[in-house]
Amino acid sequence: MSLALEVARAAKEAAAVLATLLSGVKNAALFGMAAALRRAEATLLEVNAAEVAKARAAGRGAAFLDRLTLTPGRLRRTAEGLEAVAALPDPVGEITDMRRRPNGLLVGRMRVPLGVIGVIYEARPNVTADVAGLCLKAGNAVVLRGGSEALETNGALAALLGEAAAAAGIPKGWLGFVASPDRAAVSEMARLDRYIDCIIPRGGEDLIRAVKAAATVPVLAHEKGLCHTYVDAAADLAMAAEVAFNAKVERPGVCNAMETLLVHEAVASAFLPPFGARLKAAGVEVRGCPRTAALVPGVVPASDADWDTEYLDLILAVRVVASYEEAVAHIRRHGSGLAEAILTADHATAMRFLREVDAGAVFVNASTRFTDGGEFGLGAEMGVSTQKLHARGPVGLAELTCTKFVILGDGQVRQSQR
Amino acid sequence: MSLALEVARAAKEAAAVLATLLSGVKNAALFGMAAALRRAEATLLEVNAAEVAKARAAGRGAAFLDRLTLTPGRLRRTAEGLEAVAALPDPVGEITDMRRRPNGLLVGRMRVPLGVIGVIYEARPNVTADVAGLCLKAGNAVVLRGGSEALETNGALAALLGEAAAAAGIPKGWLGFVASPDRAAVSEMARLDRYIDCIIPRGGEDLIRAVKAAATVPVLAHEKGLCHTYVDAAADLAMAAEVAFNAKVERPGVCNAMETLLVHEAVASAFLPPFGARLKAAGVEVRGCPRTAALVPGVVPASDADWDTEYLDLILAVRVVASYEEAVAHIRRHGSGLAEAILTADHATAMRFLREVDAGAVFVNASTRFTDGGEFGLGAEMGVSTQKLHARGPVGLAELTCTKFVILGDGQVRQSQR
């Protein structure tokens, strides 16, 4: 039996027990996991340091090494995160929509765990604990497969967390870790639909493509963020400058940062010259359409590819549009479905944008940077889904569950219909 | 450009318009479609009769020919079905969970269409109209690919319904029909994730397996129904006999019929002999475990394969179990996740079963035959999902939509956190 299969089978068995555990047991386990992380700090940092040194020797870049590195501060925040998840309300067991049918049957929906969640991720070790904590709170078993260059760190974390949870009464096998550097383990996991109920790939476009192509397990995809901000003809330009600047500059390397700014032609000559100067002062490279170039000095002419590029950097594509409709059409064509924003003082236009723009999060007069489970009040998140099936936008605890129908009768039988 | 790609692209364009239409427009289209079906009855029956004759000449069996055949009665019920869908409340546009965040942002969820739904089905022509009507009401465009032996009938239906809807103001391209007998069109459709948001395969296990293996589009799978009914030690045996008989006999050829009966040993000798006689009188073949065979004359010994077989026929597998736990373990191992029932007068056991059994519909003291969107009060259904992601159990209008986050601000920007 392959490693992935063995791990997934054990997780499936654990999931049946886990689904019925009361919140108190799960919360105690989360606190136990946090405590274990704090106790094992020195060991974990040591295992990680050796792995970081190996990756550095292999010539990995600074950004990769940064993501791979554990620090006392990161470990502390991870432990605090587990305690914060314990404090969230337990979604499991809620019964809603219970209605009495004409034949007397009571039909309702009960919220239940998804079962076994497979998570395929890259080098960041903190994902191991974040994902394990959220899945546990929602009553799910989890099968983790992290990047091969973080195998030692992730393996140590998974073993530690699994033992701490077991000590608090969580069934063994709940936290499965596929400790194989072999890429084939990824596609194998994605085909274990008898044991895994959902696969969440977290990483670059190539990883997500590969998982989707191989999978028979349902996938909850988190793809790129190509977010637009549209400055409408009726925008408050001072507010627009603050919000658009924040969306680009506050943290450019994340998926909810703005990549393209669209500006209505009626306000372009008032808005773009000062905004362009502010971007320049902040070190942002502007790639613009010809009309943008005419208004902002030093603009690099945008190529077609720019409208489809997630820079994740201090680069911004800027286009002047002739109308609201042109802005929405541009978003429809180039947006990735993560987050889109309009800046306008006109109520009817704002309401139209909310309805007409298709994305996980649609903003009026606020920065796309708020696209985050914590900011939305979900407590924590597994990531941001860009698909439409099951979950769209930040994926919180509720999105790690589903509902089943529960039906209470007193002997009802179905009548034949001809 | 291939046919499937062309159809899917046109559907995607139509979907953007369709998503914003008001209910009145969609309802008028549904009434127009129903009227068109009634007007074209003679033509449709003629096209269908030729196709049925061809299938008969090709040696197709009676059940297949029955599913393929249109009759005046079936067409009438299909038209009535479209009118019933028009009468259902429109799920699109509902805004829920709108909450004010500490920074003043209003964050809520808006219910929106999925976009483009691909449906891959087999020979039943009534599926064409049922699916088109439900998708339209939920604001979705649809790409249909029916079985090759019903190509003429389905094509005529799709053209008729598409034109009737267009006459009522629905954008052209909304109802796409992939009129290709080539099986390759199925896997091609399943990979058009740029244009299709969700694929629903309706048909046999082979079809569903093939779609899941090929798909990069998220799949909403409707697999087999291997439903159990468990007669608990505390069951009211008279009620149990009525409910179990109904679950098996009322319509054995459908997915929510019972395939396996589990009986607690404490009541087996009281329950099984008379129930076995009643089954025999109704022409049901019983395949039983040794303890069943000792209580019921004429039982065929069950093989291991019987516990995993969806008979869809007047055949029932019967097993005597030593405990509630053994019954639940049997269901966990052999159930398909569609519907499971317990018959018991004991409240605590009933509540435990509701929590512990993992299926789209879990029944207490009622027939699994009620697993149906109409019976559950959803108004109508696309089928019954056996997966956990997105929808579990009957798929109604709400399950043909998703939610996006809508966020209303007045200039909020995100503060840097270090």
Contacts between the chains, C-beta under 8 A, distances in Angstrom:
chain1	res1	chain2	res2	distance
A	16	B	332	6.2
A	16	B	356	7.9
A	16	B	358	7.4
A	19	B	355	7.8
A	19	B	356	7.7
A	19	B	358	7.2
A	20	B	355	5.7
A	20	B	356	5.8
A	93	B	355	7.3
A	99	B	377	5.9
A	101	B	375	7.2
A	101	B	376	7.7
A	101	B	377	6.0
A	105	B	366	5.9
A	105	B	370	6.6
A	105	B	375	7.8
A	107	B	376	5.0
A	107	B	377	6.2
A	110	B	354	6.8
A	110	B	355	7.7
A	110	B	362	7.9
A	112	B	358	7.2
A	114	B	388	5.0
A	114	B	389	7.1
A	115	B	358	7.2
A	115	B	388	6.0
A	193	B	212	7.3
A	197	B	387	7.5
A	197	B	388	4.7
A	197	B	389	7.1
A	198	B	388	6.8
A	198	B	389	5.2
A	209	B	216	8.0
A	212	B	193	7.3
A	212	B	216	4.5
A	213	B	216	5.7
A	216	B	209	7.9
A	216	B	212	4.5
A	216	B	213	5.7
A	218	B	218	6.7
A	218	B	219	6.8
A	218	B	221	8.0
A	218	B	387	5.8
A	218	B	388	7.6
A	218	B	389	4.0
A	218	B	390	7.7
A	219	B	218	6.8
A	220	B	389	6.8
A	221	B	218	8.0
A	236	B	411	7.5
A	239	B	410	7.7
A	239	B	411	4.1
A	242	B	411	6.3
A	242	B	413	5.7
A	243	B	409	7.9
A	243	B	411	6.1
A	243	B	412	7.6
A	243	B	413	5.8
A	245	B	413	7.8
A	246	B	413	3.6
A	246	B	414	6.0
A	250	B	413	7.3
A	250	B	414	5.7
A	250	B	416	5.8
A	251	B	416	7.3
A	332	B	16	6.2
A	350	B	408	7.7
A	354	B	110	6.8
A	354	B	406	5.1
A	355	B	19	7.8
A	355	B	20	5.7
A	355	B	93	7.3
A	355	B	110	7.7
A	356	B	16	7.9
A	356	B	19	7.7
A	356	B	20	5.8
A	358	B	16	7.4
A	358	B	19	7.2
A	358	B	112	7.2
A	358	B	115	7.1
A	358	B	404	7.5
A	359	B	404	6.5
A	360	B	404	5.8
A	360	B	405	6.3
A	361	B	404	6.9
A	361	B	405	4.3
A	361	B	406	7.9
A	361	B	407	6.2
A	362	B	110	7.9
A	362	B	404	6.1
A	362	B	405	7.1
A	362	B	406	5.4
A	362	B	407	7.0
A	363	B	407	4.7
A	363	B	409	6.7
A	364	B	406	7.9
A	364	B	407	7.0
A	364	B	408	5.0
A	364	B	409	6.4
A	365	B	408	7.2
A	365	B	409	4.5
A	365	B	410	5.5
A	365	B	411	5.7
A	365	B	412	7.7
A	366	B	105	5.9
A	366	B	407	5.8
A	366	B	408	7.7
A	366	B	409	2.9
A	366	B	410	7.9
A	366	B	411	7.2
A	366	B	412	4.5
A	366	B	413	7.7
A	367	B	412	6.6
A	367	B	413	4.9
A	367	B	414	5.4
A	369	B	413	7.5
A	369	B	414	4.0
A	370	B	105	6.6
A	370	B	407	6.6
A	370	B	412	6.9
A	370	B	414	5.7
A	371	B	405	7.8
A	375	B	101	7.2
A	375	B	105	7.8
A	375	B	107	8.0
A	375	B	414	7.4
A	376	B	101	7.7
A	376	B	107	5.0
A	376	B	405	6.3
A	376	B	407	7.8
A	377	B	99	6.0
A	377	B	101	6.1
A	377	B	107	6.2
A	387	B	197	7.5
A	387	B	218	5.8
A	388	B	114	5.0
A	388	B	115	6.1
A	388	B	197	4.7
A	388	B	198	6.8
A	388	B	218	7.6
A	388	B	402	4.7
A	389	B	114	7.1
A	389	B	197	7.1
A	389	B	198	5.2
A	389	B	218	4.0
A	389	B	220	6.7
A	389	B	389	6.6
A	389	B	390	4.5
A	389	B	402	7.1
A	390	B	218	7.7
A	390	B	389	4.5
A	390	B	390	3.9
A	390	B	402	7.8
A	391	B	402	7.9
A	392	B	402	5.2
A	392	B	403	6.5
A	392	B	404	5.5
A	392	B	405	7.9
A	393	B	404	6.3
A	393	B	405	4.6
A	394	B	405	7.4
A	402	B	388	4.7
A	402	B	389	7.1
A	402	B	390	7.8
A	402	B	391	7.9
A	402	B	392	5.2
A	403	B	392	6.5
A	404	B	358	7.4
A	404	B	359	6.4
A	404	B	360	5.8
A	404	B	361	6.9
A	404	B	362	6.1
A	404	B	392	5.4
A	404	B	393	6.3
A	405	B	360	6.3
A	405	B	361	4.3
A	405	B	362	7.1
A	405	B	371	7.8
A	405	B	376	6.2
A	405	B	392	7.8
A	405	B	393	4.5
A	405	B	394	7.3
A	406	B	354	5.1
A	406	B	361	7.9
A	406	B	362	5.4
A	406	B	364	7.9
A	407	B	361	6.2
A	407	B	362	7.1
A	407	B	363	4.7
A	407	B	364	7.0
A	407	B	366	5.8
A	407	B	370	6.6
A	407	B	376	7.8
A	408	B	350	7.7
A	408	B	364	5.0
A	408	B	365	7.2
A	408	B	366	7.7
A	409	B	243	7.9
A	409	B	363	6.6
A	409	B	364	6.4
A	409	B	365	4.5
A	409	B	366	2.9
A	409	B	370	8.0
A	410	B	239	7.7
A	410	B	365	5.6
A	410	B	366	7.9
A	411	B	236	7.5
A	411	B	239	4.1
A	411	B	242	6.3
A	411	B	243	6.0
A	411	B	365	5.8
A	411	B	366	7.2
A	412	B	243	7.6
A	412	B	365	7.7
A	412	B	366	4.4
A	412	B	367	6.6
A	412	B	370	6.9
A	413	B	242	5.7
A	413	B	243	5.8
A	413	B	245	7.8
A	413	B	246	3.5
A	413	B	250	7.3
A	413	B	366	7.7
A	413	B	367	4.9
A	413	B	369	7.5
A	414	B	246	6.0
A	414	B	250	5.7
A	414	B	367	5.4
A	414	B	369	4.0
A	414	B	370	5.7
A	414	B	375	7.4
A	416	B	250	5.8
A	416	B	251	7.2
